[in-house]
Amino acid sequence: MLLPKKHRNICIIGAGGIVHDAHLPAYAIAGFTVVGIYDLDVDKASALAAKFGVPHVYSTLDAMIQAHPDAVFDIALPASEIVSVLQQLPEGADVLIQKPMGTHYAEAKEILRCTQAKKMNACFNFQLRYAPFITAAREIIDRGDIGKVYDIEVYVNVFTPWHLWSFMHGKPRIEILYHSIHYIDLIRAFLGNPEGIYAKTVKHPSMHELASVRTNIIMDYGDMIRANILTNHCHQFGYQQQQSYIKFEGTKGAIKINMGVLIDYPRGVPDKFEYVIMEEGRKPEWKELPVEGGWFPHAFIGTMSQIMLAAEGAIEKPEMGVEDALYTMACVEAAYISSEKGSVKISDIL
Ligand SMILES: NC(=O)c1ccc[n+]([C@@H]2O[C@H](COP(=O)([O-])OP(=O)(O)OC[C@H]3O[C@@H](n4cnc5c(N)ncnc54)[C@H](O)[C@@H]3O)[C@@H](O)[C@H]2O)c1
């Protein structure tokens, strides 16, 4: 993975769960310097600053901007807060923003407009693209070892206690907007933009207070490529039969990545990276590749690096820049529309 030569100072906006679990641990591993943190809840920001050695806690966003106008602003807030915070940041700022890009497509376009009007170097934190197991898969695929990829499947059958996060109650969009969005973005990173989306997302009988939490998505890349995402977050029958994997199939081989982080949540199990390269006249032989680091927190080094690399001119713009992220949001929107439109009715056929 390409890393920045010059580390920029980081200012974090939002001191919630993801900053505690992933942003700050990742930056500590990478040796990035966090100079300040701001949250509406000052006590929360102070506790986080004390735990991770962040030198300054600010009680207003403006005070943090005045103190560090040239920092990378690392936004980790509810999606509904993004636009108003962007409006307060300086012209030309370097900004990394937690996904999703707004709560729906119209908001995503508003975010894009705002970052373009202010000529920002801005991107979204679609960090699964930089998980060490994805970097390893990219290397194998880029070398041509498994040939041309014609099949990507993401399969998730786990128990995610969505109902415990009370802020999700009553929200119209949950699973695709907050979870499958990672897989949509990942598949786009490998196959480009799909022609369209078919989807069905459904609720669960024991989670009445929540919108849909189980999803099937087909990303349409024509008649030779299959790209499917299947998620069931409601497998409440112990971890023994839980599964969570990403599988690539190509003309010369295949890769299967078992993602451990979602299994037996929140404990998790180790990831496993296996691949097979077909050889003429020989039986397929699957091999295991040891991969250091996981999706959380190591992938978060990759997204922050993209912003710093673009800031120092080593790359033209971040891979998951706002223009690119808008396509992922368009796919999310298409998935919800497809699900609402519903199926071809058998009664129309009979
Ligand atoms: N990339 C990932 O894998 C991933 C994982 C989890 C969460 N997220 C995203 O990160 C974001 C934050 O999630 P979280 O789990 O940390 O949420 P959280 O509820 O734990 O924390 C959000 C924090 O934002 C603060 N806040 C809210 N509005 C604010 C404002 N206007 N100004 C300053 N502070 C404000 C709250 O006080 C709270 O401390 C969400 O958008 C979520 O979708 C991404």
The ligand as an SDF file (V2000), in Angstrom:
LIG
                    3D

 44 48  0  0  0  0  0  0  0  0999 V2000
  -16.3890    2.8620    8.2080 N   0  0  0  0  0  0  0  0  0  0  0  0
  -16.9330    2.0530    9.0920 C   0  0  0  0  0  0  0  0  0  0  0  0
  -16.7130    0.8800    9.0540 O   0  0  0  0  0  0  0  0  0  0  0  0
  -17.8340    2.6170   10.1440 C   0  0  0  0  0  0  0  0  0  0  0  0
  -18.1360    1.8550   11.2750 C   0  0  0  0  0  0  0  0  0  0  0  0
  -18.9410    2.4180   12.2520 C   0  0  0  0  0  0  0  0  0  0  0  0
  -19.4640    3.6930   12.0730 C   0  0  0  0  0  0  0  0  0  0  0  0
  -19.1710    4.3750   10.9290 N   0  0  0  0  0  0  0  0  0  0  0  0
  -19.7220    5.7220   10.6910 C   0  0  0  0  0  0  0  0  0  0  0  0
  -19.0850    6.6500   11.5390 O   0  0  0  0  0  0  0  0  0  0  0  0
  -20.0030    7.6460   11.9480 C   0  0  0  0  0  0  0  0  0  0  0  0
  -19.9870    7.7380   13.4740 C   0  0  0  0  0  0  0  0  0  0  0  0
  -20.3170    6.4720   13.9840 O   0  0  0  0  0  0  0  0  0  0  0  0
  -20.0820    6.0990   15.5190 P   0  0  0  0  0  0  0  0  0  0  0  0
  -20.4110    4.6600   15.6420 O   0  0  0  0  0  0  0  0  0  0  0  0
  -18.7600    6.5760   15.9760 O   0  0  0  0  0  0  0  0  0  0  0  0
  -21.2600    6.9530   16.1820 O   0  0  0  0  0  0  0  0  0  0  0  0
  -21.3940    7.4090   17.7040 P   0  0  0  0  0  0  0  0  0  0  0  0
  -22.8430    7.6760   17.9210 O   0  0  0  0  0  0  0  0  0  0  0  0
  -20.6860    6.4770   18.6230 O   0  0  0  0  0  0  0  0  0  0  0  0
  -20.5840    8.7900   17.7430 O   0  0  0  0  0  0  0  0  0  0  0  0
  -20.9820    9.9480   17.0700 C   0  0  0  0  0  0  0  0  0  0  0  0
  -20.3950   11.1550   17.8260 C   0  0  0  0  0  0  0  0  0  0  0  0
  -20.6830   12.3340   17.0810 O   0  0  0  0  0  0  0  0  0  0  0  0
  -20.9770   13.3820   18.0190 C   0  0  0  0  0  0  0  0  0  0  0  0
  -21.7110   14.4030   17.2880 N   0  0  0  0  0  0  0  0  0  0  0  0
  -22.9320   14.2870   16.7180 C   0  0  0  0  0  0  0  0  0  0  0  0
  -23.2380   15.4050   16.0240 N   0  0  0  0  0  0  0  0  0  0  0  0
  -22.1630   16.2310   16.1500 C   0  0  0  0  0  0  0  0  0  0  0  0
  -21.8330   17.5130   15.6430 C   0  0  0  0  0  0  0  0  0  0  0  0
  -22.6710   18.1700   14.8500 N   0  0  0  0  0  0  0  0  0  0  0  0
  -20.6280   18.0360   15.9690 N   0  0  0  0  0  0  0  0  0  0  0  0
  -19.7680   17.3830   16.7800 C   0  0  0  0  0  0  0  0  0  0  0  0
  -20.0200   16.1580   17.2830 N   0  0  0  0  0  0  0  0  0  0  0  0
  -21.1880   15.5960   16.9720 C   0  0  0  0  0  0  0  0  0  0  0  0
  -21.7640   12.7010   19.1190 C   0  0  0  0  0  0  0  0  0  0  0  0
  -21.7190   13.4450   20.3070 O   0  0  0  0  0  0  0  0  0  0  0  0
  -21.0190   11.3650   19.2260 C   0  0  0  0  0  0  0  0  0  0  0  0
  -19.9780   11.4020   20.1680 O   0  0  0  0  0  0  0  0  0  0  0  0
  -21.3600    7.2490   11.3650 C   0  0  0  0  0  0  0  0  0  0  0  0
  -21.6090    7.9720   10.1820 O   0  0  0  0  0  0  0  0  0  0  0  0
  -21.2070    5.7870   11.0080 C   0  0  0  0  0  0  0  0  0  0  0  0
  -21.9470    5.4240    9.8690 O   0  0  0  0  0  0  0  0  0  0  0  0
  -18.3660    3.8570    9.9800 C   0  0  0  0  0  0  0  0  0  0  0  0
  1  2  1  0
  2  3  2  0
  2  4  1  0
  4  5  1  0
  4 44  2  0
  5  6  2  0
  6  7  1  0
  7  8  2  0
  8  9  1  0
  8 44  1  0
  9 10  1  0
  9 42  1  0
 10 11  1  0
 11 12  1  0
 11 40  1  0
 12 13  1  0
 13 14  1  0
 14 15  2  0
 14 16  1  0
 14 17  1  0
 17 18  1  0
 18 19  2  0
 18 20  1  0
 18 21  1  0
 21 22  1  0
 22 23  1  0
 23 24  1  0
 23 38  1  0
 24 25  1  0
 25 26  1  0
 25 36  1  0
 26 27  1  0
 26 35  1  0
 27 28  2  0
 28 29  1  0
 29 30  1  0
 29 35  2  0
 30 31  1  0
 30 32  2  0
 32 33  1  0
 33 34  2  0
 34 35  1  0
 36 37  1  0
 36 38  1  0
 38 39  1  0
 40 41  1  0
 40 42  1  0
 42 43  1  0
M  CHG  2   8   1  16  -1
M  END
$$$$
